[in-house]
Amino acid sequence: MLYVWFLIFGGCQPEDVSCTAIFAYSSTISLYDLSGEPIVDAEIGYTVNGVDGEYIENFGDGSYAVGGEEAGDFVVDISVSVPFDDDSCCWDVGEARMEYTIEADSCHVIGKSFTPDLEWDIICADTDENGDCG
């Protein structure tokens, strides 16, 4: 009898969309240096549909949230500098540009995760007569 009641009354209700109050990241990006160590101090900037983005969170473990509840076409620029252990005047410099689209459902963005391949170069500063970086 309960089953029949549900079919008559419960089955005729409009379908409700029940959204949660969570804050969804648009994307997460994990960054690693040439030796596979997490990069905890990257410079990241992005646009969504051509408008400067404002939400970047550094989790301190090499992963970064880029965009919060933002959907659209993303362009993300990443730059990192890792100092040499044995030469304070030289750095490994890595850069990447990523382009991707984030979609949303009726409640939240559908986040994506990335681990980009950074393009690396070595940059060294000139030294003065004392051997200090100039």
N, C-alpha and C positions, 0 to 999 in steps of 0.2 A: 504494500500500500504506500509506503514512504517513497518507493521508486516512482510510482505513478504520480504522486504529488509533486516530486521534483521535476518530472517531465512536463507536467502541466504548468506549474508556476515558475520553477527555477529555469527551465529551458527557454522561457520566453523573455528573459531579461536581456537587455542589450549588453553586448560584450564590453566590459569596462577595461580600460588600460590603467593598470596600477603602477605608477612610476615610483622608484625609490628616491630617497633624498641624497644618494651618494653623489660625489663629484667625480666625474669620469675624465681621465686624462685622454687627450686626443691621440697622443703617441708617446712611447717611451723609447729612448735611444740609449744604447749601451756603448761605451767607448773604451778602447784598450790601446795601450802604447805598443811599440814594436816588440817588446818582450812579453806581451800578454797581460801586463798589469793594468788594473782599472785606472782610467784618467779621471781624477776628481776635481780638476780645475780647468774646464773647457769654457771657451767663449762660444755661445750659441745665440743666434738671432733667427727670426723666422717671420714669414708673412703668410696670411691666409686670404686667398682670393685678392691678393695685391695689397692688403692692409697689414701694417705692422702688428705682429702678435705681442701679447703682453705677459703670457704665463709660461715661465720656465722654472722648474724646480730641480735643484741638484740634490740627489739623495745621498751623496757622499761616498758612494760605492762604485762610481763609474757609470751610474745610470741617471738619466735626466728625463723629466716629464716635459714635453713640449706641447703646449696648448691644453687648455682646460675647457671641455664642453664646446670646442670649436670644430665645426665641420667645414669642409671645402678643400680647395687646392692649396697645399702647403709647399713652400720653398724654405728649406732650412739650411743655413750656413753655419759650419762648425770650424773652429780654429783652436788648436792646442799647441802649447809649447812645453817641451819636457827638457829640463836642463841636463847636460851631460854630468855624470858623477865625477869624472876626472878632469873636466875642463869647464870652469864656471863661465867662460865666454862663448860657449857653443850650446845650441839647443836643437833637438829634433823638433821640427815643426810639421804638424799634420793638419790637413784641411780636407773638407768634403762639402759638397752641395748635394742636397737631397730634394727630390720633388716627388710628392705623392698626394693621394686624395684620401681624405677621411670622410666617411659617411656617418649618418645618424639615423636612429630609429625614432619612434615617436617620443622617447624619453631622454635618451643619452646618445653621445657619440659612440661609434664602434671603433674603439682604439686599436692601434697597430703598434707592434714592437719592431725595432730595427737595430742592427749592429753594422754600421757603415764601415766600408774600407776607406780609411784615411789615406790620402796621398802624402807621403813623407818627403821632407827635404831637410838638409842640415844648414843652419844659419849660425855664423860666428861673427862676433863683434871684434872690431880692431882693438888691439891692446896698446896702452901707452908705454912710456919708457920704464915704468915700474911693473909692467906685466898685468896691470889692472884693465878691466874691460872699459872701452871708451864710449 
